Each structure stands twice: as structure tokens, then as C-alpha cells.
Amino acid sequence: MSAEAAANEAAELRRRQRELASLTQRYRSAITDKVERMWRRPSGTKAGESCVVHVIQTPTGYIREIQLLDCRGDDRFRRSVRAAVLKAEPLPRAPDPEVFDREIRFVFEPEG
């Protein structure tokens, strides 16, 4: 392989890595946004309540397991977050098979 071909291949690899990083960010944002749209604020919810949500999903976005980790909020808040995740099913599909992740972790931190 010539030096020019190797340089072109390396440049293409870097371009693809940037593209996948961007797609991954958009994919995770789409999941978080959908869950947040499905969330219904329980009475008594305070600013600053949040949960780390760990989801195991199928490639078609169906949820196999939900774990709420590091939650700052009462039981009603945790139940409302779990309900929002379930209402968001099926989760948005990955825009590229290379960015699909069976296990997704995101912070659910509603505003105000």
C-alpha cells in the first residue's frame, strides 16, 4: 500500500469515527428526549431530583430491563421515571447498526 493510500485510509477511518460519535450522541439524545416527553411530574417533585437510568433493550427498541440507579427523589419520583421509560417503548432505533447498544445508561434529570 502506498503512503498516499495509507493516508487516505487513515483519514477515512477518522471521518467514520467522527460520524459514529455524532450518531451515537444523537441516538442517546433521542432516547432521553422521548423518555422526558413521556414523563408526568408527580405532585411534590422538587427541583434537582434525578436518576441514572440503565436500560437493556432489543435492537428494535423494546425494553428487557430497567434499573434506576443513584436516584435523588422519593418513591413517587422513581415510579414516575420507570413509567416514563416504559411509555417511551419502543425506544428510538439506532440510526446506524454500529451505534446500537443493547445497554443504555442516561441521566434522567427533568428541568425545574
C-alpha positions as CSV (number, residue, x, y, z in Angstrom):
1,M,0.0,0.0,0.0
2,S,1.4,3.4,-0.9
3,A,1.9,6.2,1.6
4,E,-0.9,8.2,-0.1
5,A,-3.3,5.2,0.0
6,A,-2.5,4.7,3.7
7,A,-3.0,8.4,4.5
8,N,-6.4,8.3,2.6
9,E,-7.5,5.2,4.5
10,A,-6.5,6.8,7.9
11,A,-8.4,9.9,7.0
12,E,-11.5,7.9,6.1
13,L,-11.2,6.0,9.3
14,R,-11.1,9.2,11.3
15,R,-14.0,10.6,9.4
16,R,-16.1,7.5,10.1
17,Q,-15.2,7.6,13.8
18,R,-16.4,11.2,14.0
19,E,-19.6,10.3,12.1
20,L,-20.3,7.4,14.5
21,A,-19.6,9.6,17.6
22,S,-22.1,12.2,16.3
23,L,-24.7,9.5,15.5
24,T,-24.2,7.9,19.0
25,Q,-24.7,11.3,20.6
26,R,-27.9,11.9,18.6
27,Y,-29.2,8.4,19.3
28,R,-28.7,8.7,23.0
29,S,-30.3,12.2,23.0
30,A,-33.3,10.8,21.1
31,I,-33.8,8.2,23.7
32,T,-33.5,10.6,26.6
33,D,-35.8,13.1,24.8
34,K,-38.5,10.5,24.2
35,V,-38.4,9.4,27.9
36,E,-38.6,13.0,29.1
37,R,-41.6,13.7,26.8
38,M,-43.4,10.6,28.3
39,W,-42.8,11.7,31.9
40,R,-45.6,13.0,34.0
41,R,-44.4,15.1,37.0
42,P,-45.8,13.7,40.2
43,S,-47.1,16.2,42.8
44,G,-44.4,17.1,45.3
45,T,-41.5,16.7,42.8
46,K,-38.7,19.0,43.8
47,A,-36.0,20.6,41.6
48,G,-32.8,18.6,41.5
49,E,-34.4,15.2,41.6
50,S,-32.8,12.8,39.1
51,C,-32.0,9.2,38.4
52,V,-29.4,7.3,36.4
53,V,-31.4,5.0,34.2
54,H,-29.9,1.8,32.9
55,V,-31.9,0.0,30.2
56,I,-31.3,-3.2,28.5
57,Q,-33.1,-3.2,25.1
58,T,-33.6,-5.2,21.9
59,P,-32.4,-3.9,18.6
60,T,-36.0,-2.8,17.8
61,G,-36.1,-0.7,21.0
62,Y,-38.2,-3.0,23.2
63,I,-37.2,-2.9,26.8
64,R,-36.0,-6.0,28.6
65,E,-34.9,-4.5,31.9
66,I,-34.9,-1.1,33.6
67,Q,-32.7,-0.3,36.6
68,L,-32.9,3.1,38.4
69,L,-29.5,3.9,39.9
70,D,-28.3,6.8,42.1
71,C,-31.8,8.3,42.4
72,R,-32.3,11.6,44.2
73,G,-36.0,11.6,44.7
74,D,-38.8,9.8,46.6
75,D,-40.6,6.6,45.6
76,R,-43.2,8.6,43.6
77,F,-40.5,10.2,41.5
78,R,-38.8,6.8,40.9
79,R,-42.1,5.2,39.9
80,S,-42.8,8.1,37.5
81,V,-39.4,7.7,35.9
82,R,-39.9,4.0,35.4
83,A,-43.3,4.6,33.9
84,A,-41.9,7.2,31.5
85,V,-39.3,4.7,30.3
86,L,-42.0,2.1,29.7
87,K,-44.2,4.6,27.9
88,A,-41.3,5.5,25.6
89,E,-41.2,1.9,24.3
90,P,-40.2,1.2,21.7
91,L,-37.2,3.4,22.1
92,P,-35.9,5.2,19.1
93,R,-33.9,2.9,16.7
94,A,-30.2,3.4,16.2
95,P,-29.6,5.5,13.0
96,D,-26.7,3.1,12.2
97,P,-26.3,-0.5,13.4
98,E,-22.7,0.3,14.6
99,V,-24.1,2.7,17.2
100,F,-26.7,0.4,18.6
101,D,-26.0,-0.5,22.2
102,R,-28.1,-3.2,24.0
103,E,-27.3,-1.5,27.3
104,I,-28.0,2.3,27.5
105,R,-27.4,4.4,30.5
106,F,-28.5,8.0,30.8
107,V,-29.3,10.6,33.4
108,F,-33.0,11.5,33.8
109,E,-32.9,15.0,35.2
110,P,-36.1,16.9,34.5
111,E,-35.9,20.7,34.5
112,G,-37.4,22.8,37.3
